[in-house]
């Protein structure tokens, strides 16, 4: 089986996210200046997702994700409801697909955040290329390569951001995106780079800031970045097996 065809186990992917969130539970609680329980809620949400996926182990990805969405939607926290919506979108994206692979995994990441792309955009130059750019960002040690990689990543992320739904009342372009969303994604990328962050950190922050999750609250942006990073790391590790 080729690398591009390697099946990624959804249960293992979400277990990796749960572990990362649990390790950062305290800092996420502190970042939540309203209820001080965001870390607890996020850990509980992803534990629920993982358990729901296990209940549908062996089923097609769409069936697993749809079931997880329905179970998670029963939780009261606002974050749980947002991720339940993301799981529902992901289930729609994976209808008719027998497995999650490195080629289509970015559809899962984007849909989960509420920054998903429509089917026409997930072909060449779409989700697969964006995932490759994100994962490749971690392997550019030389300054010249970093500069080139940063430009490529910013372009890819802004392309992904143009598929995000803008809030009601916000000026929209032909793709349903407000100019503010594009500017926020680019600003988040460049701000992280200016603080000395890696291309990967900057790319993740830009992707999260252009999403429904990132636009809802600062503490959700922080946890969203952890979710994306954990997923990317797990996808990368599984892809090498």
Secondary structure, DSSP 8 states (H G I E B T S, - for coil): --GGG-EE-HHHHHHHHHHHHHHTHHHHHHH-TTTS-HHHHHHHHHHHHHHHHHHTTTS-HHHHHHHHHHHHTTS-SHHHHHHHHHHHHHHHHTTT-S-EETTTHHHHHHHHHT----GGGSSTTSHHHHHHHHHHGGG--SHHHHHHHHHHHHHHHHHHHTTS---TTS---TTS--HHHHHHHHHHHHHHHHTT--HHHHHHHHHHHTSTTTTT-HHHHHHHHHHHHHHHHHHHHHHT-
